[in-house]
């Protein structure tokens, strides 16, 4: 944001404050919104008290029932008032306007409130609600939608973005319908991409020369514990952040009506990956258009759609989820919707850690106050998601963190220096916390070396984030690409599927045929590692992993040099423009 824009925004805010100075703090619609919100919060509190403590009457009201009802109602209203006042202050909007906007996020609470009232009026409904799972979907889905609405509403409101779902769907349909299929348009690319991916998800089963199964089978085996009422981080430890393991448990439960076997889980998993991969395609096009122009945006999207490796990985691993959130964060930063970008990065970090690479671009060129606000929102989102798991399943939560922090290296220079030529090994039994720290070898490289490397990466991130001048759209991409390369080189463990993290940035750096060839080359290195090395060479020629790892490390390093050079050129150009402006002013 330029100084002129900031000044005009400040003047507009002062004018708005002066204009509204004579109005009461809450007009009738604000009071109405507050009353309705309170009624919906009371309905949620009634439902939770009913589920935990059962039905009651005023004469039989127990202290436990009153505490559950009061705490739930107070917490819901406290959250509502806190976020409304925060948005009103930060976005300089009237409190009653914000209350009215926030009210729409609470309408899903009508479902549990209605069920609670019906349970008090009917013994049959009360029995089905409290003693069986017959009506669970009637209240679980709306409460989930309500929680998601709360999470999304705050950053969108801070960014002053007002969503109109009907208009979004109408514009999307119009854009697709308006695309001419006689020439290259993004609508044509998107339709072909989705149809191809859907066909593969529903009909294709890998039986290739090197096929030895995929990680989806392991995901399904762990998610099968959900059928016994066991959930990740609460009843067993996992080696990933919690978002995907919980998603996998949900997919397993959804697969039961489809037969409940591994094939049903695989189909649901692949369909979910189609959604995220389609989002990645859209974001690559949208980012490329803003970094370059529309023609190069189309070519970049077509290049990604034509790559084989993302198709291969999307049916085997869940990397697409975290890549989507990383690119979404980059896109929102470019669009100056930084609060929403912070939420996207937080969701990415709750899937895998590497979307943190978007943070330097998010924070660069911002005031210290803004940086503290974004950092606070990020911490609140991550801690808000992790804290319930840490409280309820403390030992498995700690075990999961210990496994991620202490797992020895694999398929990197760190691992080869230790003499380890295998893949990443994880103990199969997860329902005992002690197995989280049982590994297949003990590294010789001291932990201090790894922490020193982590310090260097943190220093680079801090240097990128603390730059004074806000980066251009291209600068945001180069900053994120450089941060991602640094994170990739720092990792103790590397799996070939991680290469899909870098492919979008290679295409964005070189839109067109050159980028496609570079991305194909990186994909070839990943395929050389798996399946070629592990299927054909690992038993007889383990030393060949040195060649693969060194080539991959050099290729990733070269990509980082490209991003660093472009950032340096952009900074020098900005310095020259600033100097030229000062000379003109003095003249």
N, C-alpha and C positions, 0 to 999 in steps of 0.2 A: 504494500500500500504506500502510495506517495505521500509526501507531506501535504500537498494540496488536498488530496482526498481525505486525509486525516483531519485537516483543518475544517473542510466543509462538513465532515461528519460531526465534529465537535460543535460547529455552529448550529447544525440542524438539531443536535441534541439539546443545546441550550435554548434554541427557539421553541422546541417541543416542550421543554420543562417550563418555560415562561408561559406558553400558551395554556398549559394544563394546570398552572398554579392556582387558578381560581376554582377548580373542580374538586369535589370531595375525593378522598382516597379510593373509595369504592362506590361506583354507581350501581343502579339496580341490577344490571346484568352480572356485575362482579359478585354482589351479594347472592344472587340466584345461583351462580356457578359454585360459590363456596358452600351453600346449603346443599345442593345436589351432590357435590363431592363428599361432604360429610355423611350424607345418607348412604352413598355407595360404600364409603369406608366402614360405616356401621354395619352394612349388610355383609361385607367381607368378614368383619370381626364376629358377627353372629354365626356365620358359616364355620369359621375356624373353631369357635368355642363349642359349637354343636358337635363337630367332628372329634374334638379332643375330650370334652367333658359331658357330652350327651345333652338331651333336652332338660329343661328346667322351667320353673315358674318363679314369679317374684317372691312367693312365700318360701320356696325351697332353694332360693339362690345361694350357692356356695361361694366362699371366698375365692377358690380356685377358678370357678367359672367366671366370676367378675374380673379377676386379674387377667385371664386370657382375653376376654372381650375388651377390656380397657386398654391393655398394652397393644393389642393389634390395631384398635381404632386410633389410639394416640400415635403409634408409629406410622401408620398410613397417612394420617393428617399432617404429622410432623414433616414427613418426607415431602408431601405435596406443598406445604407452605414454604419449606426451605428452598425447593427448586424454583417455585414461582417467584419468590423474592430475589433469588439469585439472578434469574433471567431478567426480571424487571429492572434490577440495578445494572447488570452488565450490558443489556441491550437497550437501555433507556426507553422501556415501554411501560405503559400504564399497568398497574397491578391487576385491574379488572379485565383488561385485554388479555393478559397472560393467564389469568384464572380461567377465562372462557376457552382459551386455546387448550389449556391443560385438561379441561373437563372431558374433552373427547377421548383422551387416553384411558379414562376410567369406565367407559361404558361396558367393557367386557365383564366388569364386576356384577352386572345385573344377573348373570347366570348363577354364580354361587349364592348371591343374596336371595334370588327367587327359590332356589333349591332349599335353602335354609328355612324360609317361610313355609314352603310346602311340607317340609319334614316336621315342623311344629304342628301343622294342621292334619297330617295324615300319618298313621302308624306304619302303613305299608311303605310310603316314601321314605320315612325315617329308617326303617329296617334296610331297605335297598341301598340307601345312601351310606349308612354308617357300618352295616354288617357285611356288605358285598361290594364288588367292584363293578356292578352293572351300570352305575351312573357316573363312573369316574371320568369318562371322556366329556361328560356334560359340564364338569367344573374344572378339570385339569387343563383342557385346551384354552378356555377363556382366561384362566389365571395366567397361563403361559403367555398368551397374547398381551395381557395387561402388563406383565413384567417386561416383555420386549418393548411395548409402547413406552413405558417409563424410561427404559434405557435409551431409546432412540430420541424421545422428545427433548431431553435436556440439551444435547449437543446441537440438534437441529435448531432449537429455539435460540441458543446462544449465537449460532451462525445466521439467525434471522431467515431461516429457510422454512417456508410453509408448504407442506406437501398436500397435493390434491390427487389422491389415488386415481380418481376417475379420469382426470386430465392426463396423468402419466400414461395410463393404459391407452387412452384415445390417441395421444401423440405417437405412442409406439406403434400402434396399428396403422396409423396414417403414414408413418415413416416407412414401414415395411410395404404397405400397399402402394405407396407412391414410387418405390424403387423400380426402375425399369430393368427387366430381366434380359434386355437385349444388349446391355453394356454392364461394365463392372461397377457395381454399387455396393455399399456396405450391407444393404438389405439382402442382396443376392448372396454375398459371402456368409452372412449370418444364417440364412435359411439352409444353405448347403451344409454348413458346419453342424447345425443342430440335427438335421436329418441324418447325416453320416454318423454322428456320435450316438444318436438314439438307436440307430440300426445296430451299431457295434455293442451297445449296452444290452440290448434285448436278445440279440441273435448270435453274437460272436463268442466263441470259447477258444482260448489260445491252445493250440496243439503243435506249435512250431518245433523246429529242430532242437532248440536249446531250452524249451519251456520246462521248468521244474516247479511250477506252482508260483503263487504270489503271496504277498503279505495279507491279502484279503482273508485267506484261510485262518491266519493267526488272529486277525481282528474278530472274525466270527467265533472262534473258539473262546476268546475272552468275553465277548459280548453275550455268549451263551449263558454266562453266569447270571445275567439279568432275569432269565427264566426262573432262577432260584431266589430271586429277590436280592441279589448281590450287585453292588454298584461300584465302579472305579473310584478310587481315593477314599471310599468309605469302608469297603469290605475286602479290597485287594489293591496292591500297588501297580502302577503302570509306568512306563518309561517316557511318556509324553505328557505335556500339559493337558488339562482336563477336558477341553472342549470336544475334541474328536472322540475320546473314549466314551463320553456320555452320549454323543451322537450315535456311536456304534451300538450302544445298548438300546437306544431308541429304535434304531433300524432293525435290530434283532426282534424286539417285541412286535414291530410292525410286520415282520416277515412271517409271523405265526399263522395269520389267516391265509398266507400264500403257500403254506406247507411247512414253514419253519426250518427248512434244511439250508445247507450252505449255498445252494444255487439261488434260492430266494433272497438270501442276504446279499449275494454278489450282484443280483439284478438291482436291488434297491440301492446298494452302494454305488454302482455304476451310474444309475439315474441321478443320484445326488451329485456325483462328479460332473455329469453333463451340465447341470445347472451352474456349478462354479466355473467350469471351463468356458461356458458361454459368457459368463460375466468377465472372465479374463480376456476373451476375444474383444468384447465391447470396450473394455478399459484400455486395451492396447491401442485400439483404433482412436478412442477419444483422446488419449494422451498424445499419440503421434500427431493428430491433427493440430493440437495446441503447441507442440514442440516444433513441428515442421509446417505442413499444410495438408489440405484434403487429399490430393493425389497420393502423397507419400503415406498418409494415414491409411488409405485403401490398400496400398501395396504392403504395408507392414501387417495389416490384418490378414491379408491373403497369404502372406508368408507364414504367419503363425498357424493359420488353418491348414497349411500344406505340410507342416512339420510332422514327422512320424513319432518322435519320442514322446511328446505330450500325450498322444493317443495311447501309446504303450503304457505309460506310467499311470494315466487316469484310471485304468482298469486294474491297477495293482497296488497303488499307494494313495494316501490322502494329501499329498503335497499341494494339490490344486486349491484346497481350502485356504491354506496360509498364503499362497501366492496371490489369490484373489484379494484377500484383505490388505496385503502389502500394496498392490497396484491401486486398490481403492483409496488407501491412505494417500498415495502419491497424487492421484487424480484430484482428490478433495483439497489437498494443499495447493495444487495449481489453480483450483477454482476459488481459493481463499476461504474455504469452509473448514477452518483448522480445528474447531471443536469436534465436528463430526469426523474429521480425519483422525483425531486422537482416539475416538471410540473405535474406528476401524483398525488402527494399529493395536489397540488393546485386545480386540477380538483375535487378531492375527497372532499376538504373543500368547494368548490362551490356547492357541492351536499348536504353534511352534515358535521358537524364540526369534527366528531370523527376520520377521517383519519389523523388529526394532530398528532395522536399517532405515526405515522411513523417518525416524525421529530427528536426525540432523537437518533434513530438508524442512521438517515441520517447524523447528525452532530457529533456524537461521534467519537473520534479519528482523527478529521480533524484539520488542521491548522486554526488559526483565520481568515486568508485571505480567505480560502475556505469556512468557515462558513459564513462569510459576503457575499460572492458571492452567496451561496445557499439561504441565507435569502433574499438577494436582488432580486433574480430571483423569489422566492416565492411571495414576496410582489408585484413585478411588475405584475406577472400573476393574482393574486387575485384583485389588484387594477385596472388593465387593464380591467378586466371583470366587476367590480362593478362600476367604475367611470362613464361610459356612462349612466347606470341606475340611479345613484345618480344625475347626471346633468339633465337628461330629465324628470325623474319622482321623483323629490326630496321628495315630501310629502309622497308618497307611499313607497319609499325606506326607509325613516326614520321610517315610521309606521311599516314596516316589521321588522326592527332592534329592535324597541321598544317592539314589541310583543315577539320576541325571548328572549330578555333580562329580561323582567318583568313578563313573564307568571308564574303563581303560580305552585307549585309542584303538582305532581300526581304519584300515585303508587310507592312511595319511602318512606323511613323512614322520610324524610322531610315532606311529605304530611300527613303521619299517625300521626306525632307529632302535626300537625295542625288540626287533626280531620277530614281530607278529605279522603273519601273512594271511590271516583269516578275515572273516566278516564280523560285523557287530554281533556280539553274543549276549543274549539276555536269558536269565534263568526262567524256565518254563513255569515253575510253580510260584504264583503271586499271592496266595492267601496267607502267607506268613511274612511279616515285615523283615525278618532276618535274611531272607533270600535276596533282598534288594541289593545287598552288598557282597553277594557271592558272584565272583567273576571267573572266567576261564583262564586268566593269567594275571600275573602281578607286574605292573610296569616298572622299569628300571629308571626311567627319566624322572627326576624329582618333580613334585607338584609345583615347586617354586618357579620352574621354567614355564609351566603352563599359565600360572598366575601372572608372570611377567609379560607374557604375550597378551593376556587379557588386558593388562594395564596399557599396553601400546594401542590396542584397539579402542579402549575407552578414551585414550588421549586423542586419537584421530577423530572419534565421534564428537568429543567436546570441541575440538578445533573447528570442525565443520559446522557444528550447531551454534557456535558463538560468533560467527561472522556477522558483521554489522549490516552489510547491504543485503536486502532480500534477494534471493536468487530468482532468475527468470524461470518460466516453465521448463526450459531445457536444463537450467541449472539445478532445479529440483530433481530431475531424472538423473543427471550426472552425479549429484551428491548421493542419492540413494543407491545408485549403481556402485559407486566407490565404497560406500559403507557396507554394502552387501558382499562385495568382493573381499574386503578386509575380514568380515565375519567368516566367510567361507574358508579363507586361508588360515584363520586362527583355530578353527574347529579341530579337536583331537580326533573325532570320528567323522568319517564321510561315507555316505552311501550313494551309489550311482544316481538314484532318483533325485538327489539334491540338485542335479544339474538343471532341472526345470525351473529352479529359482532364478537362474541367470539368463535363460533364453529370451524372455520378453525384453530385457534391457539390452541384450545384444542386437535384437531386431530394432529397438528404438534408437540405438546409437547409429545403426547403419540401415536405414530404410531402403528396401529394394533387394536386388539380387545378392549384393555383397553381404548384407545382414543375414539373408537366408542361408548362404554358404557357411558363414561363421557359426550360425546356430546349428546347422547340420553337422559341422565339424565337432562342435562341443557335444552334440548328441552321439556322434560316433565314438568319441572318447568314453562316454558313459557306457555305451553298449560294449565297448572293448573290455571294460571292467566287469560288467555283468550284462549278458551271460558268458561272454567269451572266456575271460580269465577263469572265473569260478567253475565253469562247466568243463572247459577243455584243458586249461593250463595249470590250475592251482595244484594239482596232485603231482605232476611230473616236473613243472617248471615254476616253482613259487617265486623265483627271482624275477620273473617277467612282470610281477606286480610293481617292482621298482620303476620299470619303464613306463607303465601305465600311469602311475601316480605322479611321476616327475613330469610327464607330458601334460597331464591334466592341471597340475599346479602351475606350470609355465603358461598354459593357455588362459587360466583364470587370472593369473598375474598380469598378462598382457592386456586383458580386458580392463583390469583395474587401471593400468597405465593410460589407456584411452580415456577413461572417465576423469582421471586426475588431470590429464593434459587439457581436456575440454573445460574443466572447471577453472584451471589456471588461465586459459585464454579468455574465458568469460570475465574473470576478475580483472585481468589486464585491460580488457575493452571497457569495462565499467569505470576503471580508474582513469583511462584516457578521456572518456566522455565527461567525467566529473571535472577533470582538469581543464578540458575545453570549455565547459560551462563557466568555470571560475574566471578563465581568461576573458571570456565574452563579457562577464559582469564587470570586471575591472576596466575593460575598454569602454 
